[in-house]
Amino acid sequence: MPVPVLNVAEMRAWEDASWKAGRSEAAVIERVGRCVAQRIRQFTRPRDGILLLAGRGHNGDDVRAAEPHLEPRAVELLNVHDPATALPALEAALGRQPVLLVDGLFGIGLNRPLGPDWITFVEHVNASGVPVLAVDVPSGLDADRGQPLGAAIRATHTLTVGAPKTGLLRPEAWEFTGRLEVESDIGLVPCPITGELRWSLPEDFADFPPPRPVAAHKGSFGHLLILAGARGYHGAAVLASRAAQRARPGLVTLGTSPGVYEPVAAQLQAVMVDDWRTALGKLAGVTALLAGPGLAGGEVEAAWREHVVALWQEAPMPMVVDASALDWLPAREQPAPAVRVITPHPGEAARLLQATTREVQEDRVGALRRLAARYRGSHVVLKGYQTLVGTADGPVFVNGSGDSGLGQGGSGDVLAGFLAGCLAQPTWQTELLAAVRYAVWQHGAVADQLSQRRAHWTPEDLIERLGNLRSRRPGLRFDTTSSP
């Protein structure tokens, strides 16, 4: 299940509750060490050089506990008590050209600025150019505020343990955390704190997609109507339609602009393509709607806007609104007759809220809440690094999958299509929030997989793998029969 995002005091309270319940600090450290070692093995190959930097506290203990599990890597452990004394040893170790540096100098207990010698030590690490895996929090970063205390390690990856810390999700922290990952199963008691913000874990989606009944037919899995595509932007309609197919609804109809009908239809086979006005005549059998991909241009807005707004206000089935159509939506005073999902990126969210993109990024949760309140009853997918999913009240979920490879035209159309394809199916509509979260996670996780396997990929590559990535339940983390 999702884990709460905690501040330092809440994390300490969770730990104290675990010790009072009889959990052992030594056992937790050993488990964290194994988790860290597993991640190091995933980043490296046998006989690669690994430099472990371990401080005095438990953060250093976690890194030291990883060392016995790293054979046959060439591991060098540097215990750093006095940074001035340890600096020559750091320089010598860096001269041996390790492929990965593991940061365990300071943890969440750091609450004062680093002294000059520590700043010099941290700056040497940052200047080395060696990829860094930070354990729990990059050393020198305030875990509550996300700001460096004089200086901080610039990690390429941060493996935070137990739960994400509030400061690590602040935009100003991202240049220090790099890719943030969460290892929640470290032997503590179940977390007694819930909180507003929750981090989605891959195992949350172990039961997705829902099983398809053996005697079912295409009528059992819904009918999605997509309204998309204008001259110069017709590729968005194709991408959204193909992505929707990957979710496997029973039927997909695309209503597009007459001027782009032929090039769009020529690229789709199982999707039924029609003039958008004709397609709107098929609403009686539709179970979900998607509007927006590729609907750009003044002449398009004049033709489409009235109809999209009417559907937004009155359609009795789930509706996803994306891209240009977001700007057409009126605020709502009453809840819609069915679920509404909007999928803005930060720039679009800023326009809708009459704010700046910077203001949205500085308070992403607040921006999501304001959008959900403005469009009453809506689910909001606030895209970007660590995409947020939530409503006007209740928890907001942070998605940890996805990387900067998604920063290319078309990836948002793919997400919108896949999400709408999921929501069109009656078997998914019983858990709509979970379905939205799953679509966001799957989209990002496939992007991660692609980035691990190739340097460059396209939205078409993303569609090809979409829906094929399966989560798994926890419990098989330490299989030593896997690659060394």
Summary of the structure (lengths in Angstrom):
residues: 484
radius of gyration: 24.4
end to end distance: 29.5
largest distance: 77.1
contacts: 1723
relative contact order: 0.10
helix: 44%
strand: 16%
